[in-house]
Amino acid sequence: MVLNRAVSLTSFFIENDRRATLFTIVFCLLVPLGANAQSGPHPPCESASPFPDFAPLGHVPNYHVWSKNQWVPPTCTGWRAGAGVLVAIAGQFRYTGTPDDLLLGVGAISTLKGTRYWSVTENSWRALITSAVALEGPDLHQPRADFRLSEMKSGAKLYFTETENRLGEPVIYWMRASDTGGNLVITMENVSSVKNFMLTLIKPGDLQSIHYLSEARPGIWRYYGLARTDEPPFAAFGVVRTESYVNRALALYSHLTGAAVEPVNSYNPN
């Protein structure tokens, strides 16, 4: 499964009802955040003091959203400077399995189908992902079974497709996993464009996410996720509620970790 993910597979996703929204997986941000903007996130790959910091066990993950030009990408991500909108979440969860078990969970792409999130526009729980399938390559006509552990540990790009609830058209992604002494890093990026009603909303490579998982102590794991997207063509025509993007990220976090989290109804960054 994903942290666009979840792969979600972290992964960003598009909500397009009365207003087009964008997050993914996968798992997705067009909102000005005011004068308290940070220079950017500090993920575990670059800092011993991450920002946002990991929320205490049993709490909703800490989160923060940056709009365009309000953030500087961490060097270790390899992302270009200040491109688009960024979401970061950081939390802790109970898990008694092994790193291999977590990798298998990420590779179980089919289990993403039916992942739910809280829609603040409709004030109800909705299915975030309506379809998710692993692929032999970047081709919708080559579906396959979920990825095996050996494939997840190979370091190769693995391809999958998922359909977000508001679109109806599948989007192809690649992901790559690495395991350094039990510390897992999962990277994802869209291969195909994100379209709706014949309009290209997001170009290939403009949806990226990185997910870090590490064991803090026996039975307690930490998760830190980053997801970014370029602004789509309609960005100038309206403002989307930030809570929508946070709730998508939380849905994918919950899918990956198995931790139940309360949805966010107002944006109060930690």
KAJO-V785987 format. One record per residue. N is the residue number from 1. PSI is psi in degrees with one decimal (999 if undefined). Layout:
N;PSI, N;PSI
This chain:
1;-172.2, 2;154.9, 3;32.1, 4;-0.9, 5;-165.6, 6;999, 7;40.0, 8;46.3, 9;999, 10;999, 11;154.6, 12;160.4, 13;162.5, 14;128.2, 15;122.8, 16;86.4, 17;-115.1, 18;-28.7, 19;141.1, 20;133.5, 21;159.6, 22;128.5, 23;-124.4, 24;999, 25;-52.6, 26;91.6, 27;999, 28;999, 29;96.6, 30;34.6, 31;125.6, 32;136.5, 33;2.5, 34;-166.9, 35;-9.0, 36;22.5, 37;138.0, 38;165.1, 39;-14.7, 40;176.0, 41;165.2, 42;89.0, 43;168.3, 44;-21.9, 45;-13.7, 46;-10.7, 47;139.7, 48;-13.4, 49;83.4, 50;153.0, 51;126.2, 52;154.7, 53;161.9, 54;129.2, 55;153.4, 56;153.8, 57;134.4, 58;-3.6, 59;159.4, 60;135.2, 61;145.5, 62;148.8, 63;157.9, 64;144.5, 65;134.0, 66;138.5, 67;178.1, 68;138.4, 69;8.6, 70;0.5, 71;154.0, 72;124.7, 73;136.3, 74;138.7, 75;-36.8, 76;-13.2, 77;-27.5, 78;8.6, 79;154.5, 80;156.4, 81;128.3, 82;30.2, 83;116.1, 84;-151.0, 85;147.6, 86;138.4, 87;137.0, 88;136.0, 89;148.3, 90;125.0, 91;177.7, 92;147.9, 93;157.0, 94;134.7, 95;123.0, 96;-0.2, 97;-173.7, 98;167.1, 99;-35.9, 100;-38.1, 101;-41.7, 102;-42.1, 103;-41.5, 104;-37.2, 105;-41.2, 106;-38.6, 107;-12.1, 108;70.0, 109;-38.4, 110;-25.4, 111;-7.9, 112;-27.1, 113;129.0, 114;-3.2, 115;131.0, 116;153.6, 117;163.2, 118;117.3, 119;115.7, 120;-23.6, 121;-30.9, 122;-4.8, 123;46.9, 124;164.1, 125;136.1, 126;154.4, 127;124.3, 128;-43.4, 129;122.5, 130;-16.0, 131;141.9, 132;127.6, 133;136.6, 134;152.5, 135;153.2, 136;-27.5, 137;-169.9, 138;58.2, 139;118.5, 140;-20.5, 141;10.8, 142;60.4, 143;157.7, 144;178.2, 145;166.7, 146;157.6, 147;140.7, 148;162.5, 149;-41.0, 150;-35.3, 151;-41.2, 152;-30.8, 153;1.4, 154;-20.6, 155;2.4, 156;159.1, 157;128.9, 158;138.2, 159;145.6, 160;166.1, 161;147.0, 162;154.4, 163;125.2, 164;155.8, 165;-27.4, 166;-5.0, 167;-56.7, 168;-12.2, 169;130.9, 170;150.1, 171;134.8, 172;136.8, 173;158.5, 174;155.2, 175;154.1, 176;133.6, 177;146.2, 178;149.1, 179;109.9, 180;95.6, 181;35.2, 182;-6.6, 183;117.4, 184;137.7, 185;125.5, 186;122.1, 187;141.0, 188;152.7, 189;143.0, 190;137.8, 191;-39.0, 192;163.9, 193;157.0, 194;119.7, 195;156.0, 196;130.8, 197;44.9, 198;3.5, 199;129.6, 200;115.0, 201;-41.4, 202;131.9, 203;161.6, 204;136.3, 205;-2.1, 206;-1.7, 207;112.2, 208;145.6, 209;150.9, 210;136.7, 211;125.9, 212;127.0, 213;131.3, 214;151.0, 215;116.0, 216;-39.9, 217;167.8, 218;123.0, 219;-5.4, 220;122.7, 221;156.1, 222;143.3, 223;133.2, 224;123.5, 225;140.4, 226;138.0, 227;133.0, 228;155.4, 229;145.5, 230;155.8, 231;132.8, 232;170.8, 233;-26.9, 234;6.4, 235;-31.5, 236;-7.9, 237;2.3, 238;163.9, 239;131.4, 240;142.2, 241;128.6, 242;-32.2, 243;-30.5, 244;-41.8, 245;-40.2, 246;-42.9, 247;-32.1, 248;-43.3, 249;-40.5, 250;-34.9, 251;-41.7, 252;-36.9, 253;-45.2, 254;-39.4, 255;-43.1, 256;-44.0, 257;-19.2, 258;5.5, 259;127.1, 260;133.0, 261;148.4, 262;141.0, 263;162.1, 264;127.3, 265;-11.9, 266;146.6, 267;107.7, 268;83.8, 269;143.8, 270;999
